[in-house]
Amino acid sequence: MKLSALTIYPLKSARSVPQRTVRVDRFGPAGDRRYMLIDPSGRFISQREVQRMALLGASLNAAGDLLLSGDGRDHRVSIPGPSAPQVDVQIWGDAVTASLADDAAHAWLSDFLDHDVRLVHMPDHVRRPVDSDYGGADDTVSFADGFSFLLIGERSLDALNERLVSPVPMDRFRPNLVVSGSPPFAEDTWRRVQIGDLVFDVVKPCARCTMTTVDQTTGRRSSPEPLKTMAEFRRIRYPHSIEVYFGQNLVHRSHGVVRVGDTIKVLSRH
């Protein structure tokens, strides 16, 4: 098995940025989801509410500045410094302190998205722990939904697409790590894996939502697929909810570098 693709998302819910090499730090993939949009109340905003975010380009330069693009326009946002205003933001059940970007960034993004938004950055010193049911006290995460890495096998997507009238690409599921050479849904059975020189715990299946129905090339939701079909064979019923799963969340156990082409070894299984 090989690592066939690596992706980061510098701005949560904006366009993906493919990589050949990614450094892994305590947040996870370096530069991944350290920026996020919030509404005036401080709550995070994603494609669940604003599908047009799929059309928003967001990459990082060597200095860590955020380079925004869309509709033929560009805007550079300097990484907020120590004197930047600090605000409390809400991401799911977590309250996190973040640095507020400048007013020009808020204005550019609000105009592009046609929503009143603010841009925030997670400073290096902030610690947002992962869910204690799945990670240790020292496991931290950026503004990702809950965990530092999402892994999906290529054949798992193939198996899903065989059930769909119109196949969907991998970008609907926004993984960081894509695996080639594994059977469909083999990742569901993995407990611990090694990718190159780094070790990861496979801690939780990824519950899927309406973001999987947003076409990442148009920024539109025109069909209930693939969520509707996944609900037919990837559903788990709990006492108070029903969840649909696709892909696996990972927590890294070492720091270093992962590269496209790295060998993947399963160290233990469920």
C-alpha positions as CSV (number, residue, x, y, z in Angstrom):
1,M,0.0,0.0,0.0
2,K,1.2,3.5,-0.8
3,L,0.3,7.1,0.0
4,S,-1.1,8.2,-3.3
5,A,-2.2,11.8,-2.4
6,L,-1.6,14.4,0.3
7,T,-3.8,17.4,0.8
8,I,-4.0,20.4,3.2
9,Y,-6.7,23.0,3.7
10,P,-5.1,26.2,5.0
11,L,-8.5,27.9,5.4
12,K,-11.1,25.6,6.9
13,S,-13.7,24.7,4.3
14,A,-12.0,26.6,1.4
15,R,-10.4,24.9,-1.6
16,S,-8.0,22.1,-1.1
17,V,-4.3,22.4,-1.7
18,P,-2.5,19.2,-3.0
19,Q,1.0,18.6,-1.7
20,R,3.9,16.2,-2.5
21,T,5.4,16.5,1.0
22,V,3.9,17.5,4.3
23,R,5.6,18.2,7.6
24,V,3.7,16.9,10.6
25,D,3.8,19.1,13.8
26,R,1.8,19.0,17.0
27,F,-1.3,20.4,15.1
28,G,-1.1,17.7,12.5
29,P,-0.3,18.6,8.8
30,A,1.7,21.8,9.0
31,G,-0.5,24.7,7.8
32,D,-3.7,22.7,7.8
33,R,-6.8,24.6,9.0
34,R,-4.9,27.2,11.0
35,Y,-7.2,29.8,9.5
36,M,-11.0,29.8,9.9
37,L,-14.0,32.0,9.2
38,I,-16.5,33.0,11.9
39,D,-19.8,34.8,12.0
40,P,-20.3,38.0,14.1
41,S,-21.2,35.8,17.1
42,G,-17.9,34.0,16.9
43,R,-19.2,30.7,15.6
44,F,-17.3,28.9,12.8
45,I,-18.6,29.0,9.2
46,S,-18.1,26.2,6.7
47,Q,-19.6,24.9,3.4
48,R,-22.5,23.6,5.4
49,E,-23.8,27.1,5.6
50,V,-21.9,28.9,2.7
51,Q,-21.4,26.5,-0.2
52,R,-19.6,29.2,-2.1
53,M,-16.6,28.6,0.1
54,A,-15.7,25.7,-2.3
55,L,-14.7,28.4,-4.9
56,L,-12.4,30.2,-2.5
57,G,-8.8,29.6,-3.1
58,A,-6.6,29.7,0.0
59,S,-2.9,28.8,0.0
60,L,0.1,29.7,2.2
61,N,3.4,31.4,1.3
62,A,6.7,30.7,2.9
63,A,6.0,33.3,5.6
64,G,2.7,31.7,6.6
65,D,0.6,34.5,5.0
66,L,-2.7,33.4,3.5
67,L,-3.1,34.0,-0.2
68,L,-6.8,34.3,-1.1
69,S,-8.2,34.0,-4.6
70,G,-11.5,33.8,-6.4
71,D,-13.4,35.3,-9.4
72,G,-10.1,36.6,-10.8
73,R,-9.3,38.5,-7.6
74,D,-6.5,38.0,-5.2
75,H,-5.8,39.2,-1.6
76,R,-2.9,38.6,0.7
77,V,-3.4,38.3,4.5
78,S,-0.4,38.7,6.7
79,I,-0.3,36.2,9.6
80,P,-1.6,38.0,12.7
81,G,1.2,39.0,15.0
82,P,1.3,38.9,18.8
83,S,-0.4,42.3,19.0
84,A,-3.4,41.2,17.0
85,P,-6.8,41.3,18.8
86,Q,-7.7,38.0,20.5
87,V,-11.3,36.6,20.2
88,D,-13.1,33.6,21.6
89,V,-14.4,31.4,18.8
90,Q,-16.8,28.4,18.8
91,I,-16.0,25.3,16.8
92,W,-18.5,22.5,17.5
93,G,-18.4,22.1,21.3
94,D,-15.0,23.7,21.7
95,A,-14.3,27.3,22.8
96,V,-10.9,28.4,21.4
97,T,-8.9,31.6,21.5
98,A,-7.9,32.9,18.1
99,S,-6.1,35.9,16.6
100,L,-8.3,38.2,14.5
101,A,-7.0,39.1,11.0
102,D,-7.2,42.7,9.7
103,D,-10.3,44.5,8.6
104,A,-9.3,44.4,4.9
105,A,-9.4,40.6,5.0
106,H,-12.8,40.6,6.6
107,A,-14.1,43.0,3.9
108,W,-12.6,41.0,1.0
109,L,-14.0,37.7,2.2
110,S,-17.4,39.1,3.1
111,D,-17.7,40.6,-0.3
112,F,-16.6,37.4,-2.1
113,L,-18.9,35.2,-0.1
114,D,-21.8,37.7,0.3
115,H,-21.8,36.9,4.0
116,D,-20.7,38.9,7.0
117,V,-17.6,36.9,8.1
118,R,-14.4,37.4,10.1
119,L,-11.1,35.6,9.5
120,V,-9.2,34.2,12.4
121,H,-5.9,32.4,12.9
122,M,-4.9,29.8,15.5
123,P,-1.7,31.0,17.2
124,D,1.1,28.6,17.9
125,H,0.6,28.7,21.7
126,V,-3.1,27.7,21.6
127,R,-3.9,24.1,22.5
128,R,-7.2,22.6,21.4
129,P,-7.4,19.0,22.7
130,V,-9.0,16.2,20.6
131,D,-12.0,14.4,22.1
132,S,-10.7,12.6,25.2
133,D,-12.7,9.5,24.3
134,Y,-10.3,9.0,21.3
135,G,-7.0,10.7,22.2
136,G,-4.7,11.5,25.0
137,A,-4.2,14.7,27.0
138,D,-1.4,15.8,24.8
139,D,-3.2,15.3,21.5
140,T,-4.1,18.6,20.0
141,V,-5.8,19.7,16.7
142,S,-6.1,22.9,14.7
143,F,-9.5,24.1,13.4
144,A,-10.2,20.8,11.8
145,D,-13.6,19.3,12.8
146,G,-12.1,17.0,15.4
147,F,-8.9,15.2,14.4
148,S,-5.7,16.1,12.7
149,F,-5.9,13.6,9.8
150,L,-8.6,12.0,7.6
151,L,-7.6,9.0,5.6
152,I,-9.6,7.3,2.8
153,G,-8.7,4.4,0.5
154,E,-9.0,4.8,-3.3
155,R,-10.9,1.5,-3.6
156,S,-13.3,2.7,-0.9
157,L,-14.3,5.5,-3.2
158,D,-14.5,3.2,-6.2
159,A,-16.8,0.9,-4.2
160,L,-19.1,3.8,-3.4
161,N,-19.0,5.1,-7.0
162,E,-20.1,1.7,-8.3
163,R,-23.4,2.3,-6.4
164,L,-23.9,5.9,-7.7
165,V,-25.5,6.9,-11.0
166,S,-23.0,9.8,-11.2
167,P,-19.6,9.1,-9.7
168,V,-18.1,11.7,-7.3
169,P,-14.4,12.6,-7.0
170,M,-12.4,12.3,-3.8
171,D,-12.5,16.0,-3.1
172,R,-16.1,15.6,-1.9
173,F,-14.7,14.0,1.2
174,R,-11.7,16.3,1.9
175,P,-9.2,13.8,3.1
176,N,-5.6,14.6,4.0
177,L,-4.3,11.1,3.2
178,V,-5.4,8.9,0.3
179,V,-4.2,5.3,0.1
180,S,-3.7,3.1,-3.0
181,G,-3.4,-0.7,-2.9
182,S,-5.9,-1.5,-0.1
183,P,-9.2,-3.3,-0.5
184,P,-12.4,-1.4,-0.3
185,F,-13.1,-0.1,3.3
186,A,-10.0,-1.9,4.6
187,E,-9.2,1.2,6.6
188,D,-12.3,0.5,8.8
189,T,-10.3,-2.4,10.3
190,W,-7.0,-0.6,11.0
191,R,-6.0,0.4,14.5
192,R,-2.5,1.6,14.1
193,V,-0.6,2.4,10.8
194,Q,2.9,3.5,9.8
195,I,3.2,5.9,6.9
196,G,6.8,6.3,5.9
197,D,8.6,6.8,9.2
198,L,5.6,8.1,11.1
199,V,3.1,6.2,13.3
200,F,-0.6,7.0,13.5
201,D,-3.5,5.7,15.6
202,V,-6.8,5.1,13.7
203,V,-9.2,6.4,16.3
204,K,-12.6,7.0,14.8
205,P,-14.7,6.6,11.7
206,C,-15.5,9.9,10.1
207,A,-19.2,10.9,10.3
208,R,-20.3,12.5,7.1
209,C,-22.6,15.5,6.6
210,T,-24.2,17.6,3.8
211,M,-20.8,18.9,2.8
212,T,-20.3,15.7,0.8
213,T,-23.2,16.9,-1.5
214,V,-21.5,20.2,-2.4
215,D,-19.8,20.1,-5.9
216,Q,-16.3,21.5,-5.2
217,T,-16.0,22.8,-8.8
218,T,-19.3,24.8,-8.8
219,G,-19.9,25.5,-5.1
220,R,-23.5,24.2,-5.5
221,R,-25.6,21.5,-3.9
222,S,-27.7,20.0,-6.6
223,S,-28.3,16.4,-5.4
224,P,-28.5,14.5,-2.1
225,E,-25.8,12.2,-3.4
226,P,-23.5,10.7,-2.3
227,L,-24.9,11.1,1.2
228,K,-28.2,9.3,0.3
229,T,-26.4,6.2,-1.1
230,M,-23.9,6.1,1.8
231,A,-26.8,6.0,4.2
232,E,-28.0,2.8,2.6
233,F,-24.8,0.8,3.5
234,R,-22.5,3.0,5.6
235,R,-24.9,3.7,8.5
236,I,-24.6,3.1,12.2
237,R,-27.5,3.5,14.5
238,Y,-26.9,4.8,18.0
239,P,-29.5,5.1,20.9
240,H,-30.1,8.8,20.0
241,S,-28.8,9.3,16.5
242,I,-27.9,7.7,13.2
243,E,-24.5,8.4,11.6
244,V,-23.2,7.8,8.1
245,Y,-19.4,7.0,8.0
246,F,-16.8,7.2,5.2
247,G,-13.1,7.4,5.9
248,Q,-11.1,7.2,9.2
249,N,-9.8,9.9,11.6
250,L,-6.2,9.5,12.6
251,V,-4.1,10.9,15.5
252,H,-0.3,11.1,14.8
253,R,2.1,9.6,17.3
254,S,5.3,11.1,15.9
255,H,6.4,14.2,14.1
256,G,8.4,14.4,10.9
257,V,7.5,14.3,7.2
258,V,5.1,12.3,5.0
259,R,5.5,12.1,1.3
260,V,3.4,10.9,-1.7
261,G,4.7,7.5,-2.5
262,D,5.4,6.5,1.2
263,T,4.8,2.9,2.0
264,I,1.9,2.2,4.4
265,K,2.1,-0.6,6.9
266,V,-0.8,-1.8,9.1
267,L,0.7,-2.3,12.6
268,S,-2.5,-3.5,14.3
269,R,-6.2,-4.1,13.4
270,H,-9.5,-3.9,15.2
